[in-house]
C-alpha cells in the first residue's frame, strides 16, 4: 500500500477531503522523523514503536577491490510492532 492509497482509504472512511488527509499524514511523518532525529523514540500504543538502534563499529569488505574497510558506529531507525498488532497479522494474513 502506498502513501497515496493510505490517504485515499482514510478519506473514504472519514469523509475528510484528500488534501486535508494528505497534510495530516505528511505532518505525522514529519513529526516522527523530527522526534527520531532529536534522539527520541515514538510509541504508538496498540500499533508499535519507532525506535533508534545503535549499530556497532565493524569491519566490512569491498569485494571488487579486495580491501577491508571500517564501518563506523552509527544509528538507524527501526520499527517494532505491538504484540496485539503482530498477533492480528499472524492470525488473519493468508
Steps between C-alpha positions, in 0.01 A plus 500: 500500500640839402463833676247610237295186563510563876381857447216381273395229750492744793309756292241235404457377859480844664344717231781755537642651181810333360699824521440526875580131552818539293611794716427301818691194383796716395494681837495165683800370306690828545434489875623140529814582298574814702457315829731221393761742364489670842576162661150426629311175445135513392251264668153441353302277735336211317700567182872491577815691583735696278836465672861594440749213495876534526712295266851426627817568304589208274735392227360461151645387169502665161492188283575676170822660635576216744549741790363529850331811627392609844131582526463745788238470774172659397132523586209370292121537532306183575135403543376239746131413470284468813418146614129543427584625148735207438242249622234643267736475202600145592143378525334691215755514217448219252 
